[in-house]
Amino acid sequence: MQSPIYPQSDPVSEHPHIRTFHARHGRMSARREQSLILLLPKFEITNLERPVDLAKVLDKDFIVVDFGSGMGTHALQLAQSDPSVGVLAIDVHTVGLIAVVDTATELGLSNIRTHHGDGMDVLKDWMTPASVNEIHVLFPDPWPKARHHKRRLITPLFLDLVVNALKPDGRMVFVTDDESYFESAVTIIASCGNFDVTFSDWEIPITTYHQRAIRLGHKISQLSARKTNA
Ligand SMILES: C[S@@+](CC[C@H](N)C(=O)[O-])C[C@H]1O[C@@H](n2cnc3c(N)ncnc32)[C@H](O)[C@@H]1O
């Protein structure tokens, strides 16, 4: 069933940038449909006055964006383990965000919000500049075929938006099990010139795609790109 609140529109025609996600369609259980209609709007940042300063909205000093939060395990774990952190879980994946709002409601978490849609829009136009401490990009879609590389999230455009959103000492962490993606990301981030990059300084959270990578025996690579104040 299609959601009456979030119609399945064509993301390509709506967004001038290249789409970085797979469109997923499918039927939803009645229970999920209920959460979509009744719970998700309570967490969505869509209707907040822009620019959105999550530190003010959530009354937290430290803001983390989980960009492409999938089933939301990381965003939820972050919000639950540290109530002083404010978390924004972003994904186009409806079922994943429903899992986020179901669990956040069960646990009574007040420090987490969602965006159900293309996160590029959030970074482009919605956020107060220099208002985010960390942007976590965990196992983004690798788009392994060469002709699809243009759909990868880590591009100069995305990095410009990240730089704009991050606080002066903020950072982006990037984790992937796709070696060619990692190599290209390192090159693109270095040529952007706005980050100090370090490797392997972060305990990678166990997300759905992290578990998959372990199961498949893939090499997992990570980097932390801290914004420089040049
Ligand atoms: C491979 S999954 C990884 C999910 C999760 N981070 C994990 O580690 O399990 C990548 C996720 O990013 C989402 N995604 C990709 N591009 C996006 C975009 N521009 N805006 C929002 N979500 C996006 C996809 O829908 C998908 O759920």
The ligand as an SDF file (V2000), in Angstrom:
LIG
                    3D

 27 29  0  0  0  0  0  0  0  0999 V2000
   23.6570   -0.0980    2.1620 C   0  0  0  0  0  0  0  0  0  0  0  0
   22.5020    0.7150    3.1840 S   0  0  0  0  0  0  0  0  0  0  0  0
   23.3740    0.9060    4.7300 C   0  0  0  0  0  0  0  0  0  0  0  0
   22.4340    1.1550    5.8740 C   0  0  0  0  0  0  0  0  0  0  0  0
   23.0730    1.3270    7.2440 C   0  0  0  0  0  0  0  0  0  0  0  0
   23.9000    2.5210    7.3110 N   0  0  0  0  0  0  0  0  0  0  0  0
   23.8620    0.1060    7.6330 C   0  0  0  0  0  0  0  0  0  0  0  0
   25.1020    0.2370    7.8050 O   0  0  0  0  0  0  0  0  0  0  0  0
   23.2450   -0.9610    7.7840 O   0  0  0  0  0  0  0  0  0  0  0  0
   22.5460    2.3740    2.5470 C   0  0  0  0  0  0  0  0  0  0  0  0
   21.3130    3.1730    2.9380 C   0  0  0  0  0  0  0  0  0  0  0  0
   21.4780    4.5110    2.5100 O   0  0  0  0  0  0  0  0  0  0  0  0
   20.2240    4.9800    2.0550 C   0  0  0  0  0  0  0  0  0  0  0  0
   20.4840    6.1350    1.1760 N   0  0  0  0  0  0  0  0  0  0  0  0
   21.2820    6.1860    0.0890 C   0  0  0  0  0  0  0  0  0  0  0  0
   21.2930    7.4110   -0.4370 N   0  0  0  0  0  0  0  0  0  0  0  0
   20.4820    8.1700    0.3350 C   0  0  0  0  0  0  0  0  0  0  0  0
   20.0730    9.5210    0.3050 C   0  0  0  0  0  0  0  0  0  0  0  0
   20.5220   10.3550   -0.6450 N   0  0  0  0  0  0  0  0  0  0  0  0
   19.2250    9.9640    1.2510 N   0  0  0  0  0  0  0  0  0  0  0  0
   18.7620    9.1260    2.2040 C   0  0  0  0  0  0  0  0  0  0  0  0
   19.1110    7.8280    2.2920 N   0  0  0  0  0  0  0  0  0  0  0  0
   19.9530    7.3470    1.3710 C   0  0  0  0  0  0  0  0  0  0  0  0
   19.6050    3.7750    1.3770 C   0  0  0  0  0  0  0  0  0  0  0  0
   18.1990    3.8850    1.2820 O   0  0  0  0  0  0  0  0  0  0  0  0
   20.0340    2.6380    2.2960 C   0  0  0  0  0  0  0  0  0  0  0  0
   19.0750    2.3940    3.3000 O   0  0  0  0  0  0  0  0  0  0  0  0
  1  2  1  0
  2  3  1  0
  2 10  1  0
  3  4  1  0
  4  5  1  0
  5  6  1  0
  5  7  1  0
  7  8  2  0
  7  9  1  0
 10 11  1  0
 11 12  1  0
 11 26  1  0
 12 13  1  0
 13 14  1  0
 13 24  1  0
 14 15  1  0
 14 23  1  0
 15 16  2  0
 16 17  1  0
 17 18  1  0
 17 23  2  0
 18 19  1  0
 18 20  2  0
 20 21  1  0
 21 22  2  0
 22 23  1  0
 24 25  1  0
 24 26  1  0
 26 27  1  0
M  CHG  2   2   1   9  -1
M  END
$$$$
